[in-house]
Amino acid sequence: MPVIKSAKKALRSSQKKRVFNLRRKRTMKDSIKVVESLVTNKKKDEAWEKLSLAYKAIDKATKKGILKKNTASRKKARLSKAIKNIQ
């Protein structure tokens, strides 16, 4: 446990940020899973509709530094490619 006053404050703020980051990460993962489940069930139109929500969640996570830029780009590309390959 921190002893110095500024370290205590830093600990409190990092705990608050952790909650927000975990929430944002969970939202992103859930939206990606929704799209992937629609792809496995071969529901192309619904998957295209949910793709924008997944993009939004990925972009927000990238903006806040939860994901790196190239990782976000790769995730978005793989999602759109999976939807395009539905027969």
Contacts in CASP RR format, 6 or more apart in sequence:
PFRMAT RR
TARGET T0000
AUTHOR 0000-0000-0000
METHOD contacts of the structure
MODEL  1
MPVIKSAKKALRSSQKKRVFNLRRKRTMKDSIKVVESLVTNKKKDEAWEK
LSLAYKAIDKATKKGILKKNTASRKKARLSKAIKNIQ
2 8 0 8 1.000
2 10 0 8 1.000
2 11 0 8 1.000
20 64 0 8 1.000
21 64 0 8 1.000
21 66 0 8 1.000
24 57 0 8 1.000
24 60 0 8 1.000
24 61 0 8 1.000
24 64 0 8 1.000
24 66 0 8 1.000
25 61 0 8 1.000
25 66 0 8 1.000
27 57 0 8 1.000
28 54 0 8 1.000
28 57 0 8 1.000
28 58 0 8 1.000
28 60 0 8 1.000
28 61 0 8 1.000
28 66 0 8 1.000
28 67 0 8 1.000
31 50 0 8 1.000
31 53 0 8 1.000
31 54 0 8 1.000
31 56 0 8 1.000
31 57 0 8 1.000
31 58 0 8 1.000
32 54 0 8 1.000
32 57 0 8 1.000
32 58 0 8 1.000
32 75 0 8 1.000
32 79 0 8 1.000
34 50 0 8 1.000
34 53 0 8 1.000
34 54 0 8 1.000
35 47 0 8 1.000
35 50 0 8 1.000
35 51 0 8 1.000
35 54 0 8 1.000
35 79 0 8 1.000
35 82 0 8 1.000
35 83 0 8 1.000
36 79 0 8 1.000
36 82 0 8 1.000
38 46 0 8 1.000
38 47 0 8 1.000
38 50 0 8 1.000
39 47 0 8 1.000
39 82 0 8 1.000
39 83 0 8 1.000
39 86 0 8 1.000
42 86 0 8 1.000
42 87 0 8 1.000
44 83 0 8 1.000
44 86 0 8 1.000
47 83 0 8 1.000
47 86 0 8 1.000
48 83 0 8 1.000
51 79 0 8 1.000
51 80 0 8 1.000
51 83 0 8 1.000
54 76 0 8 1.000
54 79 0 8 1.000
55 76 0 8 1.000
58 67 0 8 1.000
58 72 0 8 1.000
58 75 0 8 1.000
58 76 0 8 1.000
59 72 0 8 1.000
61 67 0 8 1.000
61 72 0 8 1.000
62 68 0 8 1.000
62 69 0 8 1.000
62 71 0 8 1.000
62 72 0 8 1.000
67 75 0 8 1.000
END
